[in-house]
């Protein structure tokens, strides 16, 4: 569930960049950097990074996850959608 939420956020951000510039960053690092630099959506950066890190933990280090992480992931996705959605 956490990974799905991260990739939903990723595609939301990709849609934003594609609609603004006609192209979207191709790597996770470039995407995160582009979010941070873009004044319109930079407010979503922290939530995006938290969600990306949590997704990586869910895939590769899942023993550290707790049920509250799913709720936190949903909150991050909601925050990202509210910031990015204003500009789509």
BALUM-598158 format. One record per atom (N, C-alpha, C): residue in three letters; atom name; x, y, z. Coordinates in nm, 2 decimals, padded with zeros to 4 digits, always signed. Layout:
residues N
- type atom x y z
- ALA CA X Y Z
...
***
This chain:
residues 88
- type atom x y z
- UNK N +00.08 -00.12 +00.00
- UNK CA +00.00 +00.00 +00.00
- UNK C +00.09 +00.13 +00.00
- UNK N +00.19 +00.12 +00.07
- UNK CA +00.28 +00.24 +00.08
- UNK C +00.35 +00.27 -00.05
- UNK N +00.39 +00.16 -00.12
- UNK CA +00.46 +00.18 -00.25
- UNK C +00.36 +00.23 -00.35
- UNK N +00.24 +00.18 -00.35
- UNK CA +00.14 +00.23 -00.44
- UNK C +00.11 +00.38 -00.42
- UNK N +00.11 +00.42 -00.29
- UNK CA +00.08 +00.56 -00.26
- UNK C +00.20 +00.65 -00.32
- UNK N +00.32 +00.60 -00.30
- UNK CA +00.44 +00.67 -00.35
- UNK C +00.43 +00.68 -00.50
- UNK N +00.40 +00.57 -00.57
- UNK CA +00.39 +00.58 -00.72
- UNK C +00.27 +00.66 -00.77
- UNK N +00.17 +00.67 -00.69
- UNK CA +00.06 +00.76 -00.72
- UNK C +00.11 +00.91 -00.72
- UNK N +00.18 +00.94 -00.61
- UNK CA +00.24 +01.07 -00.60
- UNK C +00.34 +01.10 -00.71
- UNK N +00.42 +01.00 -00.74
- UNK CA +00.52 +01.02 -00.85
- UNK C +00.44 +01.05 -00.98
- UNK N +00.34 +00.98 -01.02
- UNK CA +00.27 +01.00 -01.14
- UNK C +00.19 +01.14 -01.14
- UNK N +00.15 +01.18 -01.02
- UNK CA +00.09 +01.31 -01.01
- UNK C +00.19 +01.42 -01.04
- UNK N +00.31 +01.40 -00.98
- UNK CA +00.41 +01.50 -01.01
- UNK C +00.46 +01.50 -01.16
- UNK N +00.47 +01.38 -01.21
- UNK CA +00.50 +01.37 -01.35
- UNK C +00.40 +01.44 -01.44
- UNK N +00.27 +01.42 -01.41
- UNK CA +00.17 +01.49 -01.49
- UNK C +00.19 +01.64 -01.48
- UNK N +00.22 +01.69 -01.36
- UNK CA +00.25 +01.83 -01.35
- UNK C +00.36 +01.88 -01.44
- UNK N +00.47 +01.81 -01.43
- UNK CA +00.59 +01.85 -01.51
- UNK C +00.56 +01.84 -01.66
- UNK N +00.49 +01.73 -01.70
- UNK CA +00.46 +01.71 -01.84
- UNK C +00.37 +01.82 -01.89
- UNK N +00.27 +01.86 -01.81
- UNK CA +00.18 +01.97 -01.85
- UNK C +00.24 +02.11 -01.85
- UNK N +00.35 +02.13 -01.77
- UNK CA +00.42 +02.26 -01.77
- UNK C +00.53 +02.27 -01.87
- UNK N +00.60 +02.16 -01.89
- UNK CA +00.72 +02.17 -01.97
- UNK C +00.72 +02.08 -02.09
- UNK N +00.62 +01.99 -02.10
- UNK CA +00.62 +01.89 -02.21
- UNK C +00.71 +01.77 -02.18
- UNK N +00.78 +01.77 -02.07
- UNK CA +00.86 +01.66 -02.04
- UNK C +00.87 +01.65 -01.89
- UNK N +00.91 +01.53 -01.84
- UNK CA +00.91 +01.51 -01.69
- UNK C +01.05 +01.45 -01.66
- UNK N +01.10 +01.47 -01.54
- UNK CA +01.23 +01.41 -01.50
- UNK C +01.22 +01.26 -01.50
- UNK N +01.33 +01.20 -01.54
- UNK CA +01.33 +01.05 -01.57
- UNK C +01.39 +00.97 -01.45
- UNK N +01.45 +01.03 -01.35
- UNK CA +01.50 +00.96 -01.24
- UNK C +01.44 +01.01 -01.11
- UNK N +01.45 +00.93 -01.01
- UNK CA +01.39 +00.97 -00.88
- UNK C +01.47 +01.10 -00.83
- UNK N +01.60 +01.10 -00.84
- UNK CA +01.68 +01.21 -00.79
- UNK C +01.65 +01.34 -00.87
- UNK N +01.64 +01.33 -01.00
- UNK CA +01.61 +01.45 -01.08
- UNK C +01.47 +01.50 -01.05
- UNK N +01.38 +01.41 -01.02
- UNK CA +01.24 +01.44 -00.99
- UNK C +01.23 +01.52 -00.86
- UNK N +01.30 +01.46 -00.76
- UNK CA +01.30 +01.53 -00.63
- UNK C +01.36 +01.66 -00.64
- UNK N +01.47 +01.67 -00.71
- UNK CA +01.54 +01.80 -00.72
- UNK C +01.45 +01.90 -00.80
- UNK N +01.38 +01.86 -00.90
- UNK CA +01.29 +01.94 -00.98
- UNK C +01.17 +01.99 -00.89
- UNK N +01.12 +01.91 -00.80
- UNK CA +01.01 +01.95 -00.71
- UNK C +01.07 +02.06 -00.62
- UNK N +01.18 +02.04 -00.57
- UNK CA +01.24 +02.13 -00.47
- UNK C +01.27 +02.27 -00.54
- UNK N +01.31 +02.27 -00.66
- UNK CA +01.34 +02.39 -00.73
- UNK C +01.22 +02.47 -00.79
- UNK N +01.11 +02.40 -00.81
- UNK CA +00.99 +02.46 -00.87
- UNK C +00.91 +02.53 -00.77
- UNK N +00.90 +02.66 -00.78
- UNK CA +00.84 +02.74 -00.67
- UNK C +00.69 +02.71 -00.66
- UNK N +00.63 +02.66 -00.76
- UNK CA +00.48 +02.63 -00.75
- UNK C +00.45 +02.51 -00.67
- UNK N +00.54 +02.41 -00.67
- UNK CA +00.52 +02.29 -00.60
- UNK C +00.62 +02.25 -00.49
- UNK N +00.71 +02.34 -00.47
- UNK CA +00.82 +02.31 -00.37
- UNK C +00.76 +02.28 -00.23
- UNK N +00.64 +02.32 -00.20
- UNK CA +00.58 +02.29 -00.08
- UNK C +00.55 +02.15 -00.06
- UNK N +00.55 +02.07 -00.17
- UNK CA +00.53 +01.93 -00.16
- UNK C +00.66 +01.84 -00.14
- UNK N +00.77 +01.91 -00.15
- UNK CA +00.90 +01.84 -00.15
- UNK C +00.92 +01.75 -00.02
- UNK N +00.90 +01.80 +00.10
- UNK CA +00.92 +01.72 +00.22
- UNK C +00.83 +01.60 +00.22
- UNK N +00.70 +01.62 +00.19
- UNK CA +00.61 +01.50 +00.19
- UNK C +00.65 +01.40 +00.08
- UNK N +00.69 +01.45 -00.04
- UNK CA +00.74 +01.36 -00.14
- UNK C +00.86 +01.28 -00.10
- UNK N +00.95 +01.34 -00.04
- UNK CA +01.07 +01.27 +00.01
- UNK C +01.04 +01.17 +00.12
- UNK N +00.96 +01.21 +00.21
- UNK CA +00.92 +01.12 +00.32
- UNK C +00.85 +01.00 +00.26
- UNK N +00.76 +01.02 +00.16
- UNK CA +00.69 +00.91 +00.10
- UNK C +00.78 +00.82 +00.02
- UNK N +00.88 +00.88 -00.05
- UNK CA +00.98 +00.81 -00.13
- UNK C +01.06 +00.72 -00.03
- UNK N +01.11 +00.78 +00.07
- UNK CA +01.19 +00.70 +00.17
- UNK C +01.11 +00.59 +00.23
- UNK N +00.98 +00.62 +00.27
- UNK CA +00.90 +00.52 +00.33
- UNK C +00.87 +00.40 +00.23
- UNK N +00.85 +00.44 +00.11
- UNK CA +00.83 +00.34 +00.00
- UNK C +00.95 +00.25 -00.01
- UNK N +01.07 +00.31 -00.01
- UNK CA +01.19 +00.23 -00.02
- UNK C +01.20 +00.13 +00.10
- UNK N +01.17 +00.18 +00.22
- UNK CA +01.17 +00.10 +00.34
- UNK C +01.07 -00.02 +00.32
- UNK N +00.95 +00.01 +00.27
- UNK CA +00.85 -00.09 +00.25
- UNK C +00.89 -00.20 +00.16
- UNK N +00.97 -00.16 +00.06
- UNK CA +01.02 -00.26 -00.04
- UNK C +01.14 -00.34 +00.01
- UNK N +01.23 -00.27 +00.08
- UNK CA +01.36 -00.34 +00.11
- UNK C +01.39 -00.35 +00.26
- UNK N +01.32 -00.29 +00.35
- UNK CA +01.35 -00.29 +00.49
- UNK C +01.22 -00.30 +00.57
- UNK N +01.13 -00.38 +00.52
- UNK CA +00.99 -00.38 +00.58
- UNK C +00.98 -00.41 +00.72
- UNK N +01.08 -00.47 +00.78
- UNK CA +01.07 -00.51 +00.92
- UNK C +01.06 -00.39 +01.02
- UNK N +01.10 -00.27 +00.97
- UNK CA +01.08 -00.15 +01.05
- UNK C +00.95 -00.08 +01.04
- UNK N +00.86 -00.13 +00.95
- UNK CA +00.73 -00.06 +00.93
- UNK C +00.63 -00.10 +01.04
- UNK N +00.55 +00.00 +01.07
- UNK CA +00.44 -00.02 +01.16
- UNK C +00.31 +00.02 +01.09
- UNK N +00.20 -00.01 +01.15
- UNK CA +00.07 +00.02 +01.09
- UNK C +00.05 +00.17 +01.07
- UNK N +00.11 +00.25 +01.16
- UNK CA +00.10 +00.40 +01.15
- UNK C +00.16 +00.45 +01.02
- UNK N +00.25 +00.38 +00.96
- UNK CA +00.32 +00.42 +00.84
- UNK C +00.22 +00.43 +00.73
- UNK N +00.13 +00.34 +00.72
- UNK CA +00.03 +00.35 +00.61
- UNK C -00.05 +00.48 +00.62
- UNK N -00.09 +00.52 +00.74
- UNK CA -00.17 +00.64 +00.76
- UNK C -00.08 +00.76 +00.73
- UNK N +00.05 +00.76 +00.77
- UNK CA +00.14 +00.86 +00.73
- UNK C +00.16 +00.88 +00.58
- UNK N +00.17 +00.76 +00.51
- UNK CA +00.18 +00.76 +00.37
- UNK C +00.06 +00.83 +00.30
- UNK N -00.06 +00.80 +00.35
- UNK CA -00.18 +00.86 +00.30
- UNK C -00.18 +01.01 +00.32
- UNK N -00.13 +01.05 +00.44
- UNK CA -00.13 +01.19 +00.47
- UNK C -00.03 +01.26 +00.37
- UNK N +00.08 +01.20 +00.35
- UNK CA +00.18 +01.26 +00.26
- UNK C +00.12 +01.27 +00.12
- UNK N +00.06 +01.16 +00.07
- UNK CA +00.00 +01.17 -00.07
- UNK C -00.11 +01.28 -00.07
- UNK N -00.19 +01.29 +00.03
- UNK CA -00.29 +01.39 +00.03
- UNK C -00.23 +01.53 +00.02
- UNK N -00.13 +01.55 +00.10
- UNK CA -00.06 +01.68 +00.10
- UNK C +00.00 +01.71 -00.04
- UNK N +00.06 +01.61 -00.10
- UNK CA +00.12 +01.63 -00.24
- UNK C +00.02 +01.66 -00.34
- UNK N -00.09 +01.59 -00.33
- UNK CA -00.20 +01.62 -00.43
- UNK C -00.26 +01.76 -00.41
- UNK N -00.27 +01.80 -00.28
- UNK CA -00.33 +01.94 -00.26
- UNK C -00.24 +02.05 -00.31
- UNK N -00.11 +02.03 -00.30
- UNK CA -00.01 +02.13 -00.35
- UNK C +00.00 +02.12 -00.51
- UNK N +00.02 +02.01 -00.56
- UNK CA +00.04 +01.99 -00.70
- UNK C -00.09 +02.01 -00.78
- UNK N -00.20 +01.97 -00.72
- UNK CA -00.33 +01.98 -00.78
- UNK C -00.37 +02.12 -00.81
- UNK N -00.32 +02.22 -00.73
- UNK CA -00.35 +02.36 -00.75
- UNK C -00.30 +02.41 -00.89
- UNK N -00.20 +02.33 -00.94
- UNK CA -00.13 +02.38 -01.06
- UNK C -00.15 +02.29 -01.18
- UNK N -00.23 +02.19 -01.17
- UNK CA -00.26 +02.10 -01.29
- UNK C -00.37 +02.16 -01.37
***
